[in-house]
Amino acid sequence: MKKQLFLASSLLLTASFTILHAQSVLSPGHYKVADKIKLEGDGGWDYIAVDDNTNKLYVSHGTIVQVVDLSTNKLIATITGTNGVHGIAIASDLNKGFISDGKDSAVTIFDLTTNAIIAKINVTGKNPDAICYDKVTQRVFTFNGRSSNSTVIDAKTNAVIGTIALTGKPEFAAADGTGKIFVNLEDKNMISKIDAKNMTVEVTWPLAPGDGPSGLVMDTKTHRLFSVCDNKMMVVVNADDGKVVTTVPIGDGPDAVAFDYNKNLVYSSNGEGTLTVVEEKDAKTFTVLENVSTAKRARTCTVNSKTHHIYLPTAEFEPAPEATKENPHPRPKVKAGTFYVLDVVPVE
């Protein structure tokens, strides 16, 4: 709450500060679900990606990737044959997209303008999950969950050029814009730093007290990495020396995290049905601004840093079956025809 001041000069100073600071600081109630983008199909889903330059959204969905025009929130294309799709990497400078096809242990390469498939290539590991593009080397890195390694692809020629062994099961990754890639190792509670040019692991750091890190994103200006973990914690790491700067409480069941470069806001999508909004005030100070109500199992997200819309895929579910000795934690089935993407927006 603002303090009540009685001097005219103080009021003017306070008002000026409030106007400038309002661009970055949000109080509770400043985000809302503006739309549900309904998409056909009953397959599962994982990561979701947005191209800020073209205002297109790429949605992983079972055996396809659905392309949405965000100016209308309408489906404009479907990329098929992406079996067990996990993630989509955008290489705008090459006008290409790269899709990790987990069940095929392959990558589908497509044209960003036409959405036509350019090539499909096999990776050097099993179940490519997260996928990341490094603009400095113009290389794509897949992170193969069942073989604990990374396949390196020359994005210009579409050829596999190397394999990087990892010391644990890789989850999401982030590029720093200088030729370094960072990747969470979920089963080891660690994060590895990769030299993209030499295709080697430079160093691996512990993420304690974080447990089960999944989503990862980076603020390249402050050199801060944000890892969301299963123990309802976001771990903030200094990308220069691997030291944990601080931890921030988030909701339960996160699987992805996004960063709005123009607002200095970090978003953790939590399976419990919340979106934790964290403000990066400076390189040492991070504050939870709000836990926005979303939907159950909306665990992955992306943000358009130009429009500031956040997108989270999910669906409606049947009641979970009763637990048994053989299956103590049964999963509920998705209701047919209920898949959609939430469009969460800041309230002006």
Residue, then its C-alpha position, 0 to 999 in steps of 0.5 A: m500500500k502506498k503511504q499517505l503523504f501530505l506534502a505536495s512535493s512528496l506526492l509528486l515524487t511518489a507519483s513519478f516513481t509509481i508510474l516508472h515502477a509500474q512497468s515491472v512490478l505487478s500486484p496480485g490480480h494483474y494476470k487473467v486467463a483471456d482465452k482458451i485456444k481449443l485444438e483438435g486431437d486427443g494425444g498427449w503434449d509436452y513443451i510449447a514454443v512461441d516465435d516472437n517475430t512471427n507471432k506464431l505458437y507451436v504446440s506439441h500434441g501427440t504425433i503432431v505439432q499444431v501451429v497457431d496464429l496468435s493474432t487470431n488464436k486460430l490453427i493455421a497449420t499441422i505438422t504431422g509425423t512427429n511421433g511422441v513429440h516433446g519440444i520445438a526449437i526455433a532458428s529464425d535466422l535460418n527460417k527453420g524449426f526443429i522438433s524432437d520426436g521422442k518415440d522415433s528418436a528423431v528430429t523433424i526439420f520444417d520451414l517456418t514460412t510454409n510449415a513444410i517438412i524439410a527433413k527428418i533425421n535420426v539422433t544418436g540417443k534414445n527419446p530426444d526430449a528437450i531441444c535447444y538452438d544455439k544461434v552463435t554456432q547455428r547448432v541444434f542440441t537434443f537432450n536424449g532422456r533415455s540415453s543421457n546424452s545430447t545429439v548435436i545437429d548442424a542447423k545449416t546442413n541438417a547433419v548430425i555432427g556430434t554426441i555429448a555424453l552427460t552424467g544424468k538424465p537431461e531435462f530442459a536446456a537454455a542457451d546464453g547467446t555466447g556459445k554456451i548451453f546449460v541443461n538440467l540433470e533431473d535425476k542428479n539434481m545438477i546442471s551442466k554447462i556445455d561448450a557448443k563449439n567444442m561439443t564438450v561439458e565444461v562443468t557440472w554444478p549441484l542445484a541443492p536444495g532443488d530436487g528434481p529440476s525440470g524447466l530451465v530458462m536464462d536471463t542473459k543480461t544478468h547471467r541468471l539461470f532459473s531452474v524449477c524443481d519438484n520440491k516447489m522451488m525455483v533455484v536461481v543460479n549464477a551462470d558464471d560460477g554455478k553458485v546458487v544465488t537464492t531460491v524462490p517458492i513456486g507451486d507444486g508440479p512444475d515442468a517448465v519455466a519462461f522469462d519475459y525479457n522485456k518485463n524481467l518476469v519469470y513464470s513457473s507453470n505448475g501442474e497443481g493449476t497455478l502460474t507463479v510469477v516472479e519478478e527479477k528486481d536485480a541480479k540478487t533480488f527475486t520476489v513472488l508477485e502472484n500465483v495465477s489460477t490456471a488449470k490442473r496439469a497445465r505444467t508447461c508454458t511459453v511467453n511472447s516477450k513482445t505481447h507479454h501473453i503466456y501460453l499453457p497447454t492442458a485438457e480436461f480429465e476424467p476422475a482418477p481410478e481407484a488406487t491399487k497395489e499394482n498401481p498406487h498412483p493411477r493417472p486420470k484419462v484425458k476427456a476426448g476432444t478437450f485439449y486446449v491452450l490457455d492464453v494468460v495476459p496481464v491486466e492493464 
